[in-house]
Amino acid sequence: MATCITKPRIIRASGLLISAAVVFLSTVGAATYFTWIPMPLGMAYLALSLLTFVIYAIDKSKAKRGVWRIPEKTLHLLSLVGGWPGALLAQQLLRHKSSKTRFRIVFWLTLCLNLAVIGWLFSATGNAFVRSLVVTFS
């Protein structure tokens, strides 16, 4: 009887990054459904992630054709305002902007800044700030 020896499965960083983006978006979706986070915030993350993924796909297509490209600052702005899960998925699945070191550094900074702001908004201070804005503009 022959035994079959299989190679150990290597978990690549790209798989972990894809999983992280999917888990984050799933968590946002569930938190929105159960009203643990405001509906506009949850919908914004989901919509911005989809939009950002599509913009990356368009930019990848333009890069292949050698035509005018979407400015990197636009891609970074989309990540900063909440589209980073879509950007992360696009970087891994489309292999777009995934090897340019300077771009990746700025991308990770936008992701961290976005999460820091969201974290602050859910703190007592941030929550009071949001409530004061709602009262001011109501």
N, C-alpha and C positions, 0 to 999 in steps of 0.2 A: 504494500500500500504506500503510495507516494504522498508525501506531505507537501502542502502548498505553503510556501513562505511568501508573505506579502510585505511590501515595503511599509514602514510606519507612515501614517498619514501626517503630513506637515500642514499645520494651520498657518496660512500665509497672512501677513498683515492686512492685505486687501480684503480677505474674508472677514476678519475681525472688524474692519472699518465699515464694511457693508452691514454687518450684523448690528453694529452700534447705531448706525443711522436708522435701520429698520426698527430696532428696539425703541429708540427715542421717539420715532414717529408713531409707533404703536402705543407707546405710553401716553403721548400727547392725545392721540385719538381716544383712548380709554378714559383719560382724565377729563377730556371734554364731554364725552358721553355721560359720565357719572357726575358732571358739573363740579369737579374738583378744581378746574381752572375755567376762567370765563370762555364762553363760546367764541367770541371774536379772536382771542389769543390762539386757541386751538386751531381754528379755521385758518388763521393767518399763517401759522407754521406749516400746515398741510398745503395750502395754496402756494405759499412762497417756495416751498420745497419743490413742488411740481413745476412751477414757473422756472425756477433756477435750473432744474434738470433739463428742461426743454431749451433754455437759453444756452446751456453748455453744449447740448446736442447740435444746435444751430451753429455755434461757434466751431465745433469740431468739423462739421460739414464744410463750413467756409474755409477752414484751415486746409482741408484736403483739396479744395478747389482753388486755393491760392487767391481768394478774393478778400475784400474788406472784412476785418474781424471785429468782434465785439470787444470794446476796451476792457482791459483787466480790471480797471477801477469799477466798472459796472458789475462784473462778476463778484468782486469783493463786497460791493455795497449790498448786493442781493444776499450774500452770505451773512453779512453783519445784521441785517434787519430780520433774519430768521430763515433764510433759504439754505442755510449751511447743510442740513441733512440731504437735500437734493443735490447740492454741489458735491458733497462727499460721495454720494452714490454715482454721480456722473463721472467723477474723477476715477473711480474704481471700475465701473462697468463699461464706460466708454473709453477708458485710458486717455482721458483728456486733461491736460494741465497737471498730470500726476508725477511728472519728473522734473519740472521746472522748480528748482529749490527756492528761489526768491518768492515766487508765486505761492508756493506751499507754506512758507513761513508766514506770509501776510494772511493767507487763508486761515491758518490755525489761530492766529491772533484775533481775527474777526469772530471765529467760532467761540473762543474763550471770552471775548468781550460780550458777545450776545448772551452767553450763559450767565455771565456775571451780572449783567443788567437784569435778566429775568429773575435770577436768584434774589437780587436786591428788591425787585418789585414785590416779591413774596415775603420779604422781611417786614417787620413792624413799621420801620421808617418808610420803606418803599410803598407799603400798603396805605399808610397815612398820606403820602404824597399823591397817590392815584386818587384816593377819596377826595382830597382837596381840589384836584383838577376836575373831578366829576361835579363837585358842588359849584366850582367857579364857572364851568361852562354849561351848567344846567339851567 
